[in-house]
Amino acid sequence: MKLTTIITDCTNPYVNLAAEELLTMNGGPDEVILYLWQNANTVVIGKNQNPWRECKVEAMEENGAHLARRLSGGGAVYHDLGNLNFTIIAPQDLYSVPKQNQVILQAVEDLGIHAEVTGRNDLTIDGAKFSGHAYYSSHGRCYHHGTLMMDVNFDDLSNYLQVSKAKLKSHGVQSVRSRVTNLSTYRTDINKDMLCHSLIKSFANVYGGTPDSRPALNPDTDPALAELVKKYSSEEWRYGRRIPFDVELDERRSWGNINAQLSMKGETIQEARLYSDSLDTTVFPELEGLLAGRNYTRSSLEELKDHLPADLNQQQVEIAADILDAICGQME
């Protein structure tokens, strides 16, 4: 097994997300990569999220904040230079979320801070979140990435993110600000260099090897990266496709929230858009395609449950069934 570390000083979210994808798709067959990066004044939304629901787009545009969309699922997060992002990249057979979590937990433990895994994808200190994680896999290549809040500006975080009341209620808090914390609360002298050093040390200890350091990718000298930067910075990718809709629903489920919008022609669903902070990214575009042209009746949607694609896993089938049940519930 080969261990590689990459630290970038670039703070452009579109370059950093493009580099993350390129590193993931081009990593070695026995290589595990620790990629450390920062974005300046950015809200990053999950693959299937609606930016107008998740963040205050107008306030961001007025203040020059960036909107970015990642490949992975999960919820919206705010990045500034008080936050350090990590990505652990590995082929499928070397990919282990518990092991990858241990890299982070051991790194902060070495700095004198005790943290633990909470819920579906958070690391917390005394019940407050300092690190939210998301995951991506494609063609046997995987990544696990997340935030590490050192000294994030909570005023900007509150000004740019708008979290649904149902989601806050599920966490037992009144506001997004009240459920997060900074590492600087527990270690006042913490900074990027200190945390990077601790992470690299932990990475070597957990995986049992000596990592090689590689320079960061540069779009000025890497045409493949430059092409991916165009994708991540495009309005089409960042904002997504909107449809005029006649039926809308919002629900919170154990796997995340669902916002469904249906465009109707008579009793037929012409088009569907499904937005979610679910960690799964596959089932939503699949179900959008299956809903298009379907009769907007309980019997038709119940029938669809029995004709879902065979390549969906059990969790994806359950998510699809939940969404169809929610749409049926709108008919009552």
Steps between C-alpha positions, in 0.01 A plus 500: 500500500625847405415803715494848347436843655411817308456844658384790285512873567233561234175631652291498181216249561461409132868413463502305827189296422628431149834385641318273744313330215812467283702351786221255574466377144876477440634362827719191494348151548665466842523870589327682787512879472451761773410830332482814721345819367309820586232705327455872555150633581307214339181302549536147363174313441446128455455340158118494516427819693303806394721808558202732549376278784837441665666840496423870469610544142436874481698575817785288370505678165493843671798406717704325232462155653535195276236235440645158420351154452690178576467146364402348835165514676424646841417853608626852437812618682673836536874525434734783587870513590411403856407159361725223366361239262632147476445238230615140537506331160534125451411211270196300615702220663697744717204724584377483862290774660582390860871503419472837327309641798781376722748718311298808598420392855862411575624829351281715727570269798872569451415870530337433836139498378273200547246452218258226400292381206133603529200427279537414135799719408611743773794524738416685820656639817272506805204450265586793268602436139842611375529264202234390251579224250376379161597217267530421130577191295514426127652214302689364800642838601387662826545805717404604850517873562396748762547826683720568802381820663795673666379859533210543257314832495162397642338831398569428134396137546164612643457772236552265205348168604128444547424167660144367510323505836430129462872425470586717801224335700640156413828610661325652802631854439353841417752621241786376284737714707402329824599151380855576379827578673856600412812309600642834620251486788702206633846588369541877465830487308378261229575594139514341156865395515456338842190309392656390168807369685281308746288352218803381303647341813170327575463390136841330520420337834157368404616359165841388625730662247698809403306726262658663197422869455382613156454855369149631448340481157498820294241580229754723322717195424242219507245510214285225654470700822424820308214322322352379830528851645270618218240245615515589869487875436215485246156633594343181365693285751478738796134600476356198323193476283176655624153404379161671529305279739139446599548262795763535773569316823758517778564221746769394744590130514765301686726506192461877445256755367311484171366795300303369199370724222268363233402668175155378391298477182155387595541184708848425361833588657688675222822553693632456853781659700611332822727687740655344809784511750510120505849354492385286207523676164383235251135435575369855451581551128392137439161564658458831317522312172254234616244758614499688168197391297345315794133545595460705816291238676559287807468176304755611239756604762443187708560295186826686440634370833495151350683606184803683636833433325661173605838664558372713792621378838268443796550846646429663164184293459385613845571865418307473172206335680501776764490768230214327315309466830553871567367593155198274557445676831459829312197356326302453821 
